[in-house]
Amino acid sequence: MKNYKLSNGLLMPEIGLGTWCIPNESASEVVKNAIEIGYRHIDTAQCYENEVGVGDGIIASGVNRNEIFLTTKVRAELKDYKSAKESIDISLKKLKTDYVDLLLIHCPQPWAEFMGDKKYYAENIEVWRALEEAYLSGKAKSIGVSNFFKEDLENIFSNSKIKPMVNQFVGQPKHTFFDLIDFCHKNGIVVQSYSPIGHGDLLNDKELIKLANKYKVSVARLCIKYTLQLNTVSLPKSVNPVRLKENLDMDFTISEEDMNYLKSLNK
C-alpha cells in the first residue's frame, strides 16, 4: 500500500478504515478484523463515541501500536483552548495510547451551525493552539483539520506557528471539492477523502454501476480508486470482513478518459 508523506515527514497509509456510525460495542471486533486483513490506518473521532472500542480493537489485534496510524478528532462543539486540551487527554485515555498519529479539529463550526454565517475564526485559533501543544508534547504525531474550507485554512495560516498537515473532507464521485483539493496540495496539505462510497448511497447509481462493470470491480472499489487517483487518502467504512478485504484491493487503474467522465458528473 502506498504511503503519503506529511509535511513533517510522517508517513500515512493511503487507505484507512473509517469508523463513523460503528457502535462502540462493535468497534473492537471491526477494528481487530480490519487490522488482521491488512489495514494499518484507523480513523475515529470523539463524537463517534467509539474511541474505547477502537482502542480495544487495536490492542486485541496484537499488532504493535507503532505500526498503526491512528486518527481522532476534537469535537466540533469544543471551541475554546481549555476544553479542547482536556478532550485530547480524555481521548488518549479512551484509546489506551500515549499518542495519536493524527489529531484533527473536526469542523470549523459546531455541527448545528456548519456552513452557517458565523465563522468561529478566533475560536478555532484557540483550539488549534491546543493541537499545537499536543503536537509539540508528543501526544499527537501530526495535526490537521477536517471540513475546513479555504478561508478557514487561511485563518490558521495567518495566526499560528504550525500549518495544518492534513485536511479531511468529503470526497466521492459526484461530490468532489476540486478547488479545495488543489488549494490544499499547493499548500503542502495532504487531503483525506471521507465517505468515498457516499454512506452506501452510490452503490445503486446506474452510471457508476456501468463504469464499475467495465473494470469488473464493485462500485465501492471504483469510488475508492477514484479518490486515490485524485491523490487523496481514502477512508472507506465497512463492518463486513469480505468488504473490508475488497476495499483494500486496488489493483486496477481508472483510465484518464474515465476519470474525466467521473469528474464531469460532479454536482
N, C-alpha and C positions, 0 to 999 in steps of 0.2 A: 504494500500500500504506500502511495506517495505521501510525503510529509510536506507541510508548509512551514517555512521558517519565518517566525515573527521578527519584529524589528529589533528585539533584544537577543536574537539567536535561538530562542526556544523552538523546538520542533513540535508541530501539531499534526496528527493524522488527518488525512483529507476526508475521511468518513467517520462520523461519530453517532452514537446512539442517543436520540432524543427521548426524554422520559416524561414529557408533559402528558398529563392525564393517565399516567401509570400510578395506581394507588400505592400508598406506602407499603401495605401488606403484600403487594405483588412485586414490588420493585426489586427486592433482593434476588428472587428467583430469575427474573428477567435479566437483570444485570449480570448475574452469575452465568447464565446461559450465553449471553452475548459475548462475554469475555472468553468463555470456553470455545465459542465459534471463531473468535479471532478479533473482536472489537478491542481496541485499545484507547478509545476516546469515548467518554461518557459525559453527557450534558444534563444537568439538573438546575434547580433554582429554588430559592427559599419559598416562593409562592406555590410551587408544585406540591409542597408538603410531603415529599418523599425522600428527603435527604437521608433520613435514618436508614431506610430500606436500600437506597443506593450504596451507602457506605457499607452496610452489611453484605451486600452482593459482591462488592469489590474484595472484601476480606474473605468471603466464602469461596471466591474463585481460586484462591491460592496463588494468584499471580502477584509478584512484587508490586507494591504501591508505585514505585518509581517507573514502572512500565505502563502505567495507566495515565492518560491525560484526562484530568477531571475538571469540569467547569461547574461553577454555581453562580447565582446572580442575586444581587441585593434587591429586595422588594422595591417595586416601582413607587410604592406609597411612602417609603422612607426617604425624606428629602432634607435631612439635616445630618451634620457630621457625627454627632453623638450616637444617634440611633443606628446609623449605617455602620459605624465602627463596632458597636455592640452586636449587631446582627452577624457580622463576619465571624466573630468568636463563637457565636451560637451555632453557625453553620459548620464550622470546623469540628465542634463537639459532636454534632449530629452525624456528620460524615465519618467521625472517628479517624481523623487525619490531622497532621500538623500543618498541612498546606493544601491549597488547591492549585492546579496548574493555570487556571484562568478564572478571574473574578470580574464580573460584569455589573454595570448598572443596568437593571432590566428594562427600563423605559425612561425617556426624558421627562415624562409626566406620569402622575398616578394613572392607573389604567382607566379609571372612570372619566378622566379628562384627556385621554390620548387623542392627539390631533386637534385638540381644542386651542383656544386663543392664548391661554396662559402658558408661558414657555418654561418657567422654573429655571432660568439661566443661573441665577445666583445660588439657588438651592443645589443644583447639580454640581456646581463647583465645590460646595461643601462636602457632598457625597464623594466626589472624585478625590478630594483631599484624604478621605478615609481609605479609599482604594490605594492611593499613592503610598500611604503609611503601611498598609498591608503588604504592598509590593516590596518596599524598602526593608521591611522587617522579616521578609521571607514567608509570610503567611499566604502570599499569592506569587506564583512564579511569573505571571503576566496579568495585565489588567486591560479592560476594554469596556465597551458599551454595547447596548442592544436596542434596536429600534430607533437609533439616533439618525436624524436627517442632517443635511449639510450644515444648516445654521446651528444645530445642536453641537456638532463636532467642532465647528469654528469657535464656539464659545469655550469649549475645553482647550482648544489650541491656544487661545489668547490669554487664558487665565490659569495655566497650570505648568508644572515643570516637566511632566511626563505625558507624551501623547498617547492616546488610546492605541493599543496594538491590534485590537480586533473590533469589528462592528458586526453584530449578529442581527439579521433581519430576515423577513420572509423572502423566499426565493423559490419559484416554481414556474413551470410553463404557464403562460397567460397571466402571470403576476410577478413581474421582474422589474426591479428598480435599476435600470441600466445606468442612468446618470450617477446614481449614488454608488454603485459598484465602481464605476470609473473614478469618481472622486476619491473613494477610499484607497483604491490601488495607487493613484497618483500621490497620495499622502502616506504611503507605506503601511497602510492598514489592511490586514487580512480580513476578508469577508467570509462570514459563515451564513449559509442559507438554511433557515429552519423551515419546517413543513414543506419539503420538496415535493411531497406527494399530495399536498393540499388536504391534510387530515383525511385522506382517502377519497375525497370528492372527485379527484381527477381520474380515478380508476375506471370510471364508466364513460369518460369523454371519448366520443367517437373519433375525433381527429387524432387523439393520442393513441387510441387502440389501433388505428390503421397504421400509424408510423411504427408503433411497437411491434406489430406483426411483421413488418418489413424486416426488422432486425432480429426477429424471433426471440424477443425478450418480453417481460411483463411491462405494463405501463409504469409500475413503480420503479423498475430498473431504468427505464427510459428517462423518467423525471429526475432521478438521482444523477444519472450520467449528464443530463442537460446542465444541472447546476455545477457539476465538476468541470465541464467544458467551458463554463463561464469563468473558470479559475477561482471558484469559491469552494470552501469547505461545505460538505453536505451533512445534514443532521436528520436523517430519516428515523421514524419511530415505528417499532413493531414489538409485539409481545410474543409472536409466533416464531419458534425456533427455525422453522423452514424458511419463513420470510426473512428472518434476520440473516440467515446464511445467504439467501439470494441477493439481498441488498448490498452485500459486500462484493458480489461478483460483477465486476465492471469491465470484463474482458471483451469489450467491443467499443467501437468509435462511431459516434454520430457524424455523418458527413457534413461538410461545410454548407452544402445546399440545404440539408435537413435542419441544421442548426439555424440557418437564416429563416427557414419556414417556421420553426418553433418560436423564434424571436418575433416574427410577424404576427403571431397570434396574441401578442401581449395586449392586455387591457389596461 
